[in-house]
Amino acid sequence: MVTAFGLPLDGALAQQSVELPAVSVDAPAKKKRSSSARVAPRPPAPVAATVTARKRPEIETEVPVSVTAVTGAKLEDISKTRSNADLARSVPNFNFVDLGGQASNLANIRGVGSFSPVSPDDTSVVFYVDDAPQSVYGIAPNLLDTERVEVLRGPQGTLFGRNSQGGAVNIVSRLPTFDRAFSLTGEVGTKGYALGELIANAPLISDVLAGRIAMRYANFNGDVPNILLGGNDAATQIGAFRGSLLYKPTDRTTVTFSASYSKDDDTMPRWLLRGAPNFPVSAVNPRNEVDREGQNYNLKVRHDFGPVIFDSVSNFQRTNSFQRSDLTDSLVFAKLTGLPAAFFSTPGADLAKVGIGESTWLQELRLSAPQGSAVSWTTGLNLYRTEVELNSDTRSVTPAYATATGIRDNSFVTNSYAGFGEVTVPLVGALKGVLGLRATHEDKAAAYRYLGVGTPGTVPGYAQDLKLSDDFLTGRTGLSYDWAPEVMTYATVARGYVTGGFPANSVNNPLGKPEVPFAASTSWTYETGFKSELLDRRLKFTGAAFFNDVKNGHLVVFDVPSASFTIAALDYQSWGGELEASLRVTPNLDLSGGIGLTHAELVNVPAGSATGAKNGGRVPNVAPVTANVGFQYQVSAAAFRLNGDVYVRGNYQFVGARAADVANSFDLASYGVVNGRMGWKVSNFEAYLFANNLLDERYETFGQSFGTVQSVRVGQGRIVGLGATSRF
């Protein structure tokens, strides 16, 4: 069910469909209406969405897992140029870690997550697109033609697999249907913002073969002035394409294939002097550049054997990225060293060039019980392989970056093999038991090659080869109780795991020393919660409380001499909870809101730790409070002498202050973002005004301490514009 703020919309505002893994069941065809027809009233449908959080279709409020489904207008309003940041602020206790550079998919949920990737697979919250995990170095999912996004809190290692210690983000694309449809969208706004989007769907062979194409281009000219080069940094250009086919040879068999290509280029600076006059302002030369492109090929086969459902997922991805960055922002290093800013303004004097290429292969086979079975279960096998090449060339005349210099050619290979299963069994009356387990074996290899460039203190060359193997179990068990058809409570215990590995950036090799592997991180999570649909299912009200106990958590320390993030394996704990509600007040007014509370602190820290961390210190980049509230109001446009309807919707997103690093050197300030949209809509046309970050909050998204100087990365400022969509 497509919803706005978790609430259903009529056909004029969204296409209604029920999404199944690898197959969609289309809603009955609607009668065509003339352009003068008024938008039909929304039906009194349930507010909960259908999700696949357990690899099978279920109503959101019936799943004994903390999950937030972002759909409909709420999904439509997420920023097209900063999708991960906006998505995270829409979900309580979900924090996007906007590190910048080539790490696009970093997040933490409930205080558990990777806070800077020290290896290609060092992440505790995994982003999935159509059942395929995305690389931490890949392009941020652009949510082009997306059906819904499911944010699953807590360890998801049973069904989603490796490294989902903190949770998983399940992104489900729209599938082709056997209806003919075409839409064209254009938007223009301030600071050079522009967007064009085309979506076309058509039956190719009636009731047998259908195709769908989606394309998008978005541009933003940037909003961080560069005082050396003129103009603005933080520009973004995004292009995306996806073509998909749906093949249904019989009523029991469905085959879907999709091929997509994405390109994302930005000039976002990583280190801005905190508190500089006219902040935010950049002083790098040359301008930082990060260019990414990705290909994704996905084949799904689903067959209904009657007593069992078979699913196969085959996926190949190739991502490439290149980053050119000035290591010494003149404002930051002038304040740090006391030297004139001009000393650090020579183009190319402190320059890093980093290229990353990654290829991944996935094959998953699943068997599941039919929908509605008294005993529901899913079991399967998963094979995964990734190959990563990291090449860098860094030159610096600044002594602080001596060990960062040189030419690196590092490569990494991971092979993962897993078997998994989860079952839900009725016990006594309305009491059900859940048990899931996943067994995984992994082999990893790393090859480091370093060539010096004559920098004093570094060696002429160094080579190193490493291997490791690991066997581990993850899983979940729990109980749920249906107090009424619309009210359920649950309690679970889950085991989380993030694999050990090898650091991608070799910081010891330039000194003639070997790189040191980092250990795996383990965790136990305890959760209890409730889900309900009340007031004739017009109110969805859910909540959960949790406690996480993490050993060897993969935190990081920013090492100034090597200009790199190095591993800091520290224990920590987090606890708190979240509440969410969606209410249809009247047929015309919908309200929604959510709040998340998390306390995350370091424990068992050795006295005098070189990381600067202390017992009781806060885990970095974890907001103690996250909250959002939104509304949508829709009425007839007759009062304006127009056909159709007019609507207005808005939301406020709040993120609390966070520690910038493990030493708690300083805090990133709390902030709030206001977004809004108002428009007019008839059956085949919509025109609207929109505002992202209406109050132009220049919030801090990440921070690094250079000892006496603080630098930060900032979020995108205000964009105001207008847009229109035509449908045929």
Buried (B, 14 or more C-beta within 10 A) or exposed (E): BBBBBBBBBBBBBBBBBBBBBBBBEBBEEBEEBEEEBBBEEBEEBBBBBBBBBBBBBBBBBBBBBBBBBBBBBBBBBBBBBBBBBBBBBBBBBBBBBBBBBBBBBBBBBBBBBBBBBBBBBBBBBBBBBBBBBBBBBBBBBBBBBBBBBBBBBBBBBBBBBBBBBBBBBBBBBBBBBBBEEEBBBBBBBBBBBBBBBBBBBBBEEEEEBBBBBBBBBBBBBBBBBBBBBEEBBBBBBBBBBBBBBBBBEEEEBBBBBBBBBBBBBBBBBBBBBBEBEEBBBBBBBBBBBBBBBBBBBBBBBBBBEEEBBBBBBBBBBBBBBBBBBBBBBBBBBBBBBEEEBEBBBBEEBBBBBBBBBBBBBBBBBBBBBEEEBEEBBBBBEBBBBBBBBBBBBBBBBBEBBBBBBBBBBBBBBBBBBBEBBBBBEEEEEEEBBBBBBBBBEBBBBBBBBBBBBEBEEBBEBBEBEBEBEBEBEBBBBBBBBBEEEBBBBBBBEBBBBBBBBBBBBBBBBBBEEEBEBBBBBBBBBBBBBBBBBBEEBBBBBBBBBBBBBBBBBBBBBBEBEBBBBBBBBBBBBBBBBBBBBBBBBEBBBBBBBBBBBBEBBBBEBEEEBEBBBBEEBBBBBBBBBBBBBBBBBBBBBEEEEBBBBBBBBBBBBBBBBBBBBBBBBBBBBBBBBBBBBBBBBBBBBBEBBBBBBBEBBBBBBBBBBBEEBBBBBBBBBBBBBEBBBEBE
